[in-house]
Amino acid sequence: MARREERGDMTVREAGRKGGETTKRTHGHDFYVQIGHKGGQKVRDLINRAKRSE
């Protein structure tokens, strides 16, 4: 049986989905494009920093 972490009547998974839906509704598609770009930039910066330290 899979472990379920619960807070009240809502599972953690359900709460995450609900929060994601709310964020999507309030911020829209462009918000996700921006945070995806920022995350990709951080990864590129970390890779470049690691290459320089070799």
mmCIF file as Biopython writes it, N, C-alpha, C and O atoms, coordinates in Angstrom:
data_model
#
loop_
_atom_site.group_PDB
_atom_site.id
_atom_site.type_symbol
_atom_site.label_atom_id
_atom_site.label_alt_id
_atom_site.label_comp_id
_atom_site.label_asym_id
_atom_site.label_entity_id
_atom_site.label_seq_id
_atom_site.pdbx_PDB_ins_code
_atom_site.Cartn_x
_atom_site.Cartn_y
_atom_site.Cartn_z
_atom_site.occupancy
_atom_site.B_iso_or_equiv
_atom_site.auth_seq_id
_atom_site.auth_asym_id
_atom_site.pdbx_PDB_model_num
ATOM 1   N N  . MET A ? 1  ? 0.838  -1.187 0.000   1.0 0.0 1  A 1 
ATOM 2   C CA . MET A ? 1  ? 0.000  0.000  0.000   1.0 0.0 1  A 1 
ATOM 3   C C  . MET A ? 1  ? 0.885  1.253  0.000   1.0 0.0 1  A 1 
ATOM 4   O O  . MET A ? 1  ? 1.826  1.340  0.789   1.0 0.0 1  A 1 
ATOM 5   N N  . ALA A ? 2  ? 0.600  2.199  -0.856  1.0 0.0 2  A 1 
ATOM 6   C CA . ALA A ? 2  ? 1.386  3.431  -0.963  1.0 0.0 2  A 1 
ATOM 7   C C  . ALA A ? 2  ? 1.147  4.317  0.253   1.0 0.0 2  A 1 
ATOM 8   O O  . ALA A ? 2  ? 0.038  4.399  0.781   1.0 0.0 2  A 1 
ATOM 9   N N  . ARG A ? 3  ? 2.210  4.969  0.676   1.0 0.0 3  A 1 
ATOM 10  C CA . ARG A ? 3  ? 2.111  5.875  1.828   1.0 0.0 3  A 1 
ATOM 11  C C  . ARG A ? 3  ? 1.428  7.162  1.404   1.0 0.0 3  A 1 
ATOM 12  O O  . ARG A ? 3  ? 1.777  7.742  0.375   1.0 0.0 3  A 1 
ATOM 13  N N  . ARG A ? 4  ? 0.464  7.610  2.182   1.0 0.0 4  A 1 
ATOM 14  C CA . ARG A ? 4  ? -0.247 8.863  1.899   1.0 0.0 4  A 1 
ATOM 15  C C  . ARG A ? 4  ? 0.000  9.824  3.038   1.0 0.0 4  A 1 
ATOM 16  O O  . ARG A ? 4  ? -0.315 9.535  4.193   1.0 0.0 4  A 1 
ATOM 17  N N  . GLU A ? 5  ? 0.569  10.977 2.702   1.0 0.0 5  A 1 
ATOM 18  C CA . GLU A ? 5  ? 0.734  12.028 3.702   1.0 0.0 5  A 1 
ATOM 19  C C  . GLU A ? 5  ? -0.485 12.917 3.608   1.0 0.0 5  A 1 
ATOM 20  O O  . GLU A ? 5  ? -0.809 13.437 2.540   1.0 0.0 5  A 1 
ATOM 21  N N  . GLU A ? 6  ? -1.156 13.088 4.726   1.0 0.0 6  A 1 
ATOM 22  C CA . GLU A ? 6  ? -2.398 13.848 4.693   1.0 0.0 6  A 1 
ATOM 23  C C  . GLU A ? 6  ? -2.382 15.025 5.652   1.0 0.0 6  A 1 
ATOM 24  O O  . GLU A ? 6  ? -1.768 14.972 6.718   1.0 0.0 6  A 1 
ATOM 25  N N  . ARG A ? 7  ? -3.046 16.051 5.267   1.0 0.0 7  A 1 
ATOM 26  C CA . ARG A ? 7  ? -3.303 17.221 6.111   1.0 0.0 7  A 1 
ATOM 27  C C  . ARG A ? 7  ? -4.807 17.425 6.049   1.0 0.0 7  A 1 
ATOM 28  O O  . ARG A ? 7  ? -5.328 17.913 5.046   1.0 0.0 7  A 1 
ATOM 29  N N  . GLY A ? 8  ? -5.497 17.061 7.095   1.0 0.0 8  A 1 
ATOM 30  C CA . GLY A ? 8  ? -6.954 17.164 7.079   1.0 0.0 8  A 1 
ATOM 31  C C  . GLY A ? 8  ? -7.531 16.159 6.093   1.0 0.0 8  A 1 
ATOM 32  O O  . GLY A ? 8  ? -7.172 14.982 6.123   1.0 0.0 8  A 1 
ATOM 33  N N  . ASP A ? 9  ? -8.420 16.613 5.223   1.0 0.0 9  A 1 
ATOM 34  C CA . ASP A ? 9  ? -9.053 15.729 4.264   1.0 0.0 9  A 1 
ATOM 35  C C  . ASP A ? 9  ? -8.350 15.723 2.909   1.0 0.0 9  A 1 
ATOM 36  O O  . ASP A ? 9  ? -8.793 15.022 2.000   1.0 0.0 9  A 1 
ATOM 37  N N  . MET A ? 10 ? -7.279 16.474 2.750   1.0 0.0 10 A 1 
ATOM 38  C CA . MET A ? 10 ? -6.620 16.613 1.461   1.0 0.0 10 A 1 
ATOM 39  C C  . MET A ? 10 ? -5.217 15.999 1.530   1.0 0.0 10 A 1 
ATOM 40  O O  . MET A ? 10 ? -4.477 16.257 2.479   1.0 0.0 10 A 1 
ATOM 41  N N  . THR A ? 11 ? -4.852 15.195 0.538   1.0 0.0 11 A 1 
ATOM 42  C CA . THR A ? 11 ? -3.505 14.651 0.513   1.0 0.0 11 A 1 
ATOM 43  C C  . THR A ? 11 ? -2.534 15.732 0.045   1.0 0.0 11 A 1 
ATOM 44  O O  . THR A ? 11 ? -2.942 16.762 -0.490  1.0 0.0 11 A 1 
ATOM 45  N N  . VAL A ? 12 ? -1.256 15.483 0.253   1.0 0.0 12 A 1 
ATOM 46  C CA . VAL A ? 12 ? -0.226 16.419 -0.178  1.0 0.0 12 A 1 
ATOM 47  C C  . VAL A ? 12 ? -0.275 16.586 -1.696  1.0 0.0 12 A 1 
ATOM 48  O O  . VAL A ? 12 ? -0.120 17.692 -2.214  1.0 0.0 12 A 1 
ATOM 49  N N  . ARG A ? 13 ? -0.492 15.479 -2.399  1.0 0.0 13 A 1 
ATOM 50  C CA . ARG A ? 13 ? -0.584 15.521 -3.861  1.0 0.0 13 A 1 
ATOM 51  C C  . ARG A ? 13 ? -1.762 16.394 -4.313  1.0 0.0 13 A 1 
ATOM 52  O O  . ARG A ? 13 ? -1.629 17.202 -5.233  1.0 0.0 13 A 1 
ATOM 53  N N  . GLU A ? 14 ? -2.909 16.221 -3.659  1.0 0.0 14 A 1 
ATOM 54  C CA . GLU A ? 14 ? -4.082 17.026 -4.015  1.0 0.0 14 A 1 
ATOM 55  C C  . GLU A ? 14 ? -3.844 18.512 -3.724  1.0 0.0 14 A 1 
ATOM 56  O O  . GLU A ? 14 ? -4.256 19.374 -4.499  1.0 0.0 14 A 1 
ATOM 57  N N  . ALA A ? 15 ? -3.181 18.803 -2.607  1.0 0.0 15 A 1 
ATOM 58  C CA . ALA A ? 15 ? -2.890 20.194 -2.258  1.0 0.0 15 A 1 
ATOM 59  C C  . ALA A ? 15 ? -1.943 20.811 -3.283  1.0 0.0 15 A 1 
ATOM 60  O O  . ALA A ? 15 ? -2.115 21.966 -3.675  1.0 0.0 15 A 1 
ATOM 61  N N  . GLY A ? 16 ? -0.946 20.042 -3.717  1.0 0.0 16 A 1 
ATOM 62  C CA . GLY A ? 16 ? -0.016 20.539 -4.730  1.0 0.0 16 A 1 
ATOM 63  C C  . GLY A ? 16 ? -0.705 20.816 -6.043  1.0 0.0 16 A 1 
ATOM 64  O O  . GLY A ? 16 ? -0.445 21.833 -6.686  1.0 0.0 16 A 1 
ATOM 65  N N  . ARG A ? 17 ? -1.581 19.918 -6.444  1.0 0.0 17 A 1 
ATOM 66  C CA . ARG A ? 17 ? -2.326 20.100 -7.695  1.0 0.0 17 A 1 
ATOM 67  C C  . ARG A ? 17 ? -3.214 21.335 -7.601  1.0 0.0 17 A 1 
ATOM 68  O O  . ARG A ? 17 ? -3.296 22.125 -8.542  1.0 0.0 17 A 1 
ATOM 69  N N  . LYS A ? 18 ? -3.877 21.494 -6.458  1.0 0.0 18 A 1 
ATOM 70  C CA . LYS A ? 18 ? -4.754 22.654 -6.261  1.0 0.0 18 A 1 
ATOM 71  C C  . LYS A ? 18 ? -3.955 23.952 -6.304  1.0 0.0 18 A 1 
ATOM 72  O O  . LYS A ? 18 ? -4.387 24.925 -6.921  1.0 0.0 18 A 1 
ATOM 73  N N  . GLY A ? 19 ? -2.791 23.973 -5.650  1.0 0.0 19 A 1 
ATOM 74  C CA . GLY A ? 19 ? -1.938 25.153 -5.666  1.0 0.0 19 A 1 
ATOM 75  C C  . GLY A ? 19 ? -1.427 25.460 -7.059  1.0 0.0 19 A 1 
ATOM 76  O O  . GLY A ? 19 ? -1.353 26.623 -7.454  1.0 0.0 19 A 1 
ATOM 77  N N  . GLY A ? 20 ? -1.073 24.421 -7.808  1.0 0.0 20 A 1 
ATOM 78  C CA . GLY A ? 20 ? -0.616 24.607 -9.179  1.0 0.0 20 A 1 
ATOM 79  C C  . GLY A ? 20 ? -1.699 25.173 -10.071 1.0 0.0 20 A 1 
ATOM 80  O O  . GLY A ? 20 ? -1.440 26.042 -10.904 1.0 0.0 20 A 1 
ATOM 81  N N  . GLU A ? 21 ? -2.901 24.683 -9.899  1.0 0.0 21 A 1 
ATOM 82  C CA . GLU A ? 21 ? -4.030 25.201 -10.677 1.0 0.0 21 A 1 
ATOM 83  C C  . GLU A ? 21 ? -4.277 26.671 -10.361 1.0 0.0 21 A 1 
ATOM 84  O O  . GLU A ? 21 ? -4.541 27.471 -11.259 1.0 0.0 21 A 1 
ATOM 85  N N  . THR A ? 22 ? -4.190 27.022 -9.079  1.0 0.0 22 A 1 
ATOM 86  C CA . THR A ? 22 ? -4.394 28.419 -8.676  1.0 0.0 22 A 1 
ATOM 87  C C  . THR A ? 22 ? -3.304 29.306 -9.266  1.0 0.0 22 A 1 
ATOM 88  O O  . THR A ? 22 ? -3.595 30.390 -9.773  1.0 0.0 22 A 1 
ATOM 89  N N  . THR A ? 23 ? -2.058 28.857 -9.205  1.0 0.0 23 A 1 
ATOM 90  C CA . THR A ? 23 ? -0.944 29.627 -9.767  1.0 0.0 23 A 1 
ATOM 91  C C  . THR A ? 23 ? -1.130 29.803 -11.263 1.0 0.0 23 A 1 
ATOM 92  O O  . THR A ? 23 ? -0.908 30.889 -11.798 1.0 0.0 23 A 1 
ATOM 93  N N  . LYS A ? 24 ? -1.534 28.742 -11.933 1.0 0.0 24 A 1 
ATOM 94  C CA . LYS A ? 24 ? -1.768 28.800 -13.382 1.0 0.0 24 A 1 
ATOM 95  C C  . LYS A ? 24 ? -2.860 29.816 -13.709 1.0 0.0 24 A 1 
ATOM 96  O O  . LYS A ? 24 ? -2.744 30.586 -14.662 1.0 0.0 24 A 1 
ATOM 97  N N  . ARG A ? 25 ? -3.901 29.804 -12.919 1.0 0.0 25 A 1 
ATOM 98  C CA . ARG A ? 25 ? -5.027 30.704 -13.165 1.0 0.0 25 A 1 
ATOM 99  C C  . ARG A ? 25 ? -4.663 32.165 -12.885 1.0 0.0 25 A 1 
ATOM 100 O O  . ARG A ? 25 ? -5.081 33.060 -13.619 1.0 0.0 25 A 1 
ATOM 101 N N  . THR A ? 26 ? -3.881 32.405 -11.818 1.0 0.0 26 A 1 
ATOM 102 C CA . THR A ? 26 ? -3.575 33.785 -11.446 1.0 0.0 26 A 1 
ATOM 103 C C  . THR A ? 26 ? -2.406 34.378 -12.228 1.0 0.0 26 A 1 
ATOM 104 O O  . THR A ? 26 ? -2.409 35.574 -12.518 1.0 0.0 26 A 1 
ATOM 105 N N  . HIS A ? 27 ? -1.400 33.561 -12.579 1.0 0.0 27 A 1 
ATOM 106 C CA . HIS A ? 27 ? -0.198 34.084 -13.230 1.0 0.0 27 A 1 
ATOM 107 C C  . HIS A ? 27 ? -0.136 33.812 -14.726 1.0 0.0 27 A 1 
ATOM 108 O O  . HIS A ? 27 ? 0.499  34.574 -15.455 1.0 0.0 27 A 1 
ATOM 109 N N  . GLY A ? 28 ? -0.770 32.761 -15.200 1.0 0.0 28 A 1 
ATOM 110 C CA . GLY A ? 28 ? -0.809 32.473 -16.625 1.0 0.0 28 A 1 
ATOM 111 C C  . GLY A ? 28 ? 0.432  31.761 -17.164 1.0 0.0 28 A 1 
ATOM 112 O O  . GLY A ? 28 ? 1.389  31.486 -16.440 1.0 0.0 28 A 1 
ATOM 113 N N  . HIS A ? 29 ? 0.375  31.481 -18.443 1.0 0.0 29 A 1 
ATOM 114 C CA . HIS A ? 29 ? 1.405  30.716 -19.145 1.0 0.0 29 A 1 
ATOM 115 C C  . HIS A ? 29 ? 2.760  31.418 -19.126 1.0 0.0 29 A 1 
ATOM 116 O O  . HIS A ? 29 ? 3.783  30.762 -18.934 1.0 0.0 29 A 1 
ATOM 117 N N  . ASP A ? 30 ? 2.791  32.709 -19.317 1.0 0.0 30 A 1 
ATOM 118 C CA . ASP A ? 30 ? 4.059  33.445 -19.380 1.0 0.0 30 A 1 
ATOM 119 C C  . ASP A ? 30 ? 4.871  33.315 -18.086 1.0 0.0 30 A 1 
ATOM 120 O O  . ASP A ? 30 ? 6.102  33.327 -18.124 1.0 0.0 30 A 1 
ATOM 121 N N  . PHE A ? 31 ? 4.201  33.195 -16.963 1.0 0.0 31 A 1 
ATOM 122 C CA . PHE A ? 31 ? 4.881  33.013 -15.682 1.0 0.0 31 A 1 
ATOM 123 C C  . PHE A ? 31 ? 5.729  31.745 -15.716 1.0 0.0 31 A 1 
ATOM 124 O O  . PHE A ? 31 ? 6.883  31.755 -15.289 1.0 0.0 31 A 1 
ATOM 125 N N  . TYR A ? 32 ? 5.159  30.659 -16.222 1.0 0.0 32 A 1 
ATOM 126 C CA . TYR A ? 32 ? 5.884  29.396 -16.288 1.0 0.0 32 A 1 
ATOM 127 C C  . TYR A ? 32 ? 7.033  29.463 -17.291 1.0 0.0 32 A 1 
ATOM 128 O O  . TYR A ? 32 ? 8.072  28.836 -17.084 1.0 0.0 32 A 1 
ATOM 129 N N  . VAL A ? 33 ? 6.856  30.209 -18.363 1.0 0.0 33 A 1 
ATOM 130 C CA . VAL A ? 33 ? 7.937  30.400 -19.336 1.0 0.0 33 A 1 
ATOM 131 C C  . VAL A ? 33 ? 9.099  31.126 -18.663 1.0 0.0 33 A 1 
ATOM 132 O O  . VAL A ? 33 ? 10.256 30.744 -18.838 1.0 0.0 33 A 1 
ATOM 133 N N  . GLN A ? 34 ? 8.795  32.166 -17.900 1.0 0.0 34 A 1 
ATOM 134 C CA . GLN A ? 34 ? 9.836  32.943 -17.220 1.0 0.0 34 A 1 
ATOM 135 C C  . GLN A ? 34 ? 10.585 32.116 -16.179 1.0 0.0 34 A 1 
ATOM 136 O O  . GLN A ? 34 ? 11.815 32.145 -16.141 1.0 0.0 34 A 1 
ATOM 137 N N  . ILE A ? 35 ? 9.858  31.376 -15.329 1.0 0.0 35 A 1 
ATOM 138 C CA . ILE A ? 35 ? 10.553 30.613 -14.297 1.0 0.0 35 A 1 
ATOM 139 C C  . ILE A ? 35 ? 11.316 29.445 -14.914 1.0 0.0 35 A 1 
ATOM 140 O O  . ILE A ? 35 ? 12.347 29.036 -14.379 1.0 0.0 35 A 1 
ATOM 141 N N  . GLY A ? 36 ? 10.838 28.907 -16.013 1.0 0.0 36 A 1 
ATOM 142 C CA . GLY A ? 36 ? 11.582 27.856 -16.713 1.0 0.0 36 A 1 
ATOM 143 C C  . GLY A ? 36 ? 12.883 28.393 -17.273 1.0 0.0 36 A 1 
ATOM 144 O O  . GLY A ? 36 ? 13.914 27.724 -17.206 1.0 0.0 36 A 1 
ATOM 145 N N  . HIS A ? 37 ? 12.843 29.587 -17.823 1.0 0.0 37 A 1 
ATOM 146 C CA . HIS A ? 37 ? 14.050 30.216 -18.353 1.0 0.0 37 A 1 
ATOM 147 C C  . HIS A ? 37 ? 15.050 30.475 -17.232 1.0 0.0 37 A 1 
ATOM 148 O O  . HIS A ? 37 ? 16.244 30.222 -17.391 1.0 0.0 37 A 1 
ATOM 149 N N  . LYS A ? 38 ? 14.565 30.979 -16.099 1.0 0.0 38 A 1 
ATOM 150 C CA . LYS A ? 38 ? 15.444 31.251 -14.962 1.0 0.0 38 A 1 
ATOM 151 C C  . LYS A ? 38 ? 16.093 29.961 -14.460 1.0 0.0 38 A 1 
ATOM 152 O O  . LYS A ? 38 ? 17.283 29.946 -14.146 1.0 0.0 38 A 1 
ATOM 153 N N  . GLY A ? 39 ? 15.327 28.896 -14.384 1.0 0.0 39 A 1 
ATOM 154 C CA . GLY A ? 39 ? 15.873 27.613 -13.936 1.0 0.0 39 A 1 
ATOM 155 C C  . GLY A ? 39 ? 16.918 27.090 -14.899 1.0 0.0 39 A 1 
ATOM 156 O O  . GLY A ? 39 ? 17.959 26.587 -14.474 1.0 0.0 39 A 1 
ATOM 157 N N  . GLY A ? 40 ? 16.654 27.201 -16.193 1.0 0.0 40 A 1 
ATOM 158 C CA . GLY A ? 40 ? 17.628 26.769 -17.192 1.0 0.0 40 A 1 
ATOM 159 C C  . GLY A ? 40 ? 18.900 27.584 -17.127 1.0 0.0 40 A 1 
ATOM 160 O O  . GLY A ? 40 ? 19.989 27.039 -17.306 1.0 0.0 40 A 1 
ATOM 161 N N  . GLN A ? 41 ? 18.788 28.870 -16.875 1.0 0.0 41 A 1 
ATOM 162 C CA . GLN A ? 41 ? 19.963 29.740 -16.762 1.0 0.0 41 A 1 
ATOM 163 C C  . GLN A ? 41 ? 20.806 29.350 -15.554 1.0 0.0 41 A 1 
ATOM 164 O O  . GLN A ? 41 ? 22.035 29.358 -15.624 1.0 0.0 41 A 1 
ATOM 165 N N  . LYS A ? 42 ? 20.149 29.010 -14.446 1.0 0.0 42 A 1 
ATOM 166 C CA . LYS A ? 42 ? 20.890 28.595 -13.257 1.0 0.0 42 A 1 
ATOM 167 C C  . LYS A ? 42 ? 21.684 27.325 -13.536 1.0 0.0 42 A 1 
ATOM 168 O O  . LYS A ? 42 ? 22.831 27.199 -13.106 1.0 0.0 42 A 1 
ATOM 169 N N  . VAL A ? 43 ? 21.077 26.387 -14.252 1.0 0.0 43 A 1 
ATOM 170 C CA . VAL A ? 43 ? 21.768 25.143 -14.586 1.0 0.0 43 A 1 
ATOM 171 C C  . VAL A ? 43 ? 22.978 25.440 -15.464 1.0 0.0 43 A 1 
ATOM 172 O O  . VAL A ? 43 ? 24.057 24.898 -15.222 1.0 0.0 43 A 1 
ATOM 173 N N  . ARG A ? 44 ? 22.822 26.286 -16.472 1.0 0.0 44 A 1 
ATOM 174 C CA . ARG A ? 44 ? 23.944 26.644 -17.341 1.0 0.0 44 A 1 
ATOM 175 C C  . ARG A ? 44 ? 25.060 27.305 -16.543 1.0 0.0 44 A 1 
ATOM 176 O O  . ARG A ? 44 ? 26.236 27.013 -16.760 1.0 0.0 44 A 1 
ATOM 177 N N  . ASP A ? 45 ? 24.698 28.194 -15.622 1.0 0.0 45 A 1 
ATOM 178 C CA . ASP A ? 45 ? 25.703 28.862 -14.793 1.0 0.0 45 A 1 
ATOM 179 C C  . ASP A ? 45 ? 26.463 27.863 -13.921 1.0 0.0 45 A 1 
ATOM 180 O O  . ASP A ? 45 ? 27.682 27.961 -13.781 1.0 0.0 45 A 1 
ATOM 181 N N  . LEU A ? 46 ? 25.749 26.908 -13.338 1.0 0.0 46 A 1 
ATOM 182 C CA . LEU A ? 46 ? 26.401 25.896 -12.504 1.0 0.0 46 A 1 
ATOM 183 C C  . LEU A ? 46 ? 27.345 25.028 -13.324 1.0 0.0 46 A 1 
ATOM 184 O O  . LEU A ? 46 ? 28.442 24.705 -12.868 1.0 0.0 46 A 1 
ATOM 185 N N  . ILE A ? 47 ? 26.935 24.650 -14.518 1.0 0.0 47 A 1 
ATOM 186 C CA . ILE A ? 47 ? 27.789 23.837 -15.389 1.0 0.0 47 A 1 
ATOM 187 C C  . ILE A ? 47 ? 29.044 24.608 -15.767 1.0 0.0 47 A 1 
ATOM 188 O O  . ILE A ? 47 ? 30.147 24.064 -15.710 1.0 0.0 47 A 1 
ATOM 189 N N  . ASN A ? 48 ? 28.887 25.866 -16.151 1.0 0.0 48 A 1 
ATOM 190 C CA . ASN A ? 48 ? 30.051 26.677 -16.522 1.0 0.0 48 A 1 
ATOM 191 C C  . ASN A ? 48 ? 30.992 26.884 -15.343 1.0 0.0 48 A 1 
ATOM 192 O O  . ASN A ? 48 ? 32.211 26.867 -15.512 1.0 0.0 48 A 1 
ATOM 193 N N  . ARG A ? 49 ? 30.438 27.078 -14.155 1.0 0.0 49 A 1 
ATOM 194 C CA . ARG A ? 49 ? 31.278 27.264 -12.975 1.0 0.0 49 A 1 
ATOM 195 C C  . ARG A ? 49 ? 32.062 25.984 -12.671 1.0 0.0 49 A 1 
ATOM 196 O O  . ARG A ? 49 ? 33.234 26.041 -12.297 1.0 0.0 49 A 1 
ATOM 197 N N  . ALA A ? 50 ? 31.412 24.834 -12.833 1.0 0.0 50 A 1 
ATOM 198 C CA . ALA A ? 50 ? 32.088 23.556 -12.602 1.0 0.0 50 A 1 
ATOM 199 C C  . ALA A ? 50 ? 33.197 23.328 -13.622 1.0 0.0 50 A 1 
ATOM 200 O O  . ALA A ? 50 ? 34.258 22.810 -13.277 1.0 0.0 50 A 1 
ATOM 201 N N  . LYS A ? 51 ? 32.962 23.709 -14.871 1.0 0.0 51 A 1 
ATOM 202 C CA . LYS A ? 51 ? 33.995 23.556 -15.907 1.0 0.0 51 A 1 
ATOM 203 C C  . LYS A ? 51 ? 35.196 24.430 -15.605 1.0 0.0 51 A 1 
ATOM 204 O O  . LYS A ? 51 ? 36.332 24.009 -15.823 1.0 0.0 51 A 1 
ATOM 205 N N  . ARG A ? 52 ? 34.971 25.631 -15.111 1.0 0.0 52 A 1 
ATOM 206 C CA . ARG A ? 52 ? 36.076 26.546 -14.797 1.0 0.0 52 A 1 
ATOM 207 C C  . ARG A ? 52 ? 36.898 26.052 -13.611 1.0 0.0 52 A 1 
ATOM 208 O O  . ARG A ? 52 ? 38.094 26.329 -13.525 1.0 0.0 52 A 1 
ATOM 209 N N  . SER A ? 53 ? 36.267 25.328 -12.705 1.0 0.0 53 A 1 
ATOM 210 C CA . SER A ? 53 ? 36.981 24.877 -11.506 1.0 0.0 53 A 1 
ATOM 211 C C  . SER A ? 53 ? 37.801 23.608 -11.753 1.0 0.0 53 A 1 
ATOM 212 O O  . SER A ? 53 ? 38.576 23.205 -10.885 1.0 0.0 53 A 1 
ATOM 213 N N  . GLU A ? 54 ? 37.648 22.980 -12.901 1.0 0.0 54 A 1 
ATOM 214 C CA . GLU A ? 54 ? 38.389 21.736 -13.189 1.0 0.0 54 A 1 
ATOM 215 C C  . GLU A ? 54 ? 39.842 21.963 -13.402 1.0 0.0 54 A 1 
ATOM 216 O O  . GLU A ? 54 ? 40.585 21.015 -13.652 1.0 0.0 54 A 1 
#
